């Protein structure tokens, strides 16, 4: 049985929003590479969204619906980035930064 700290938190949620984990020693395996590419996409989207937030905050005529939609997207992006940070933090704790 794999110890909980040996599991990788994946960048997507399972049924009911529950976390998904991957148990493998192969960081180059298909699911590991898929998770890596999804994490990159999530971080890129968060960076793009941050630019949009800056533009919207500078727009004094921004509509409340537009701001509400942006806040909803920001919350989702923050959730995803936090999941990536937790996953990467757990990997660092297990393997050390030189191994990544």
Helices and strands as residue ranges (DSSP letters): G 4-6, E 8-13, G 15-17, E 19-22, H 30-58, H 64-95, G 97-99
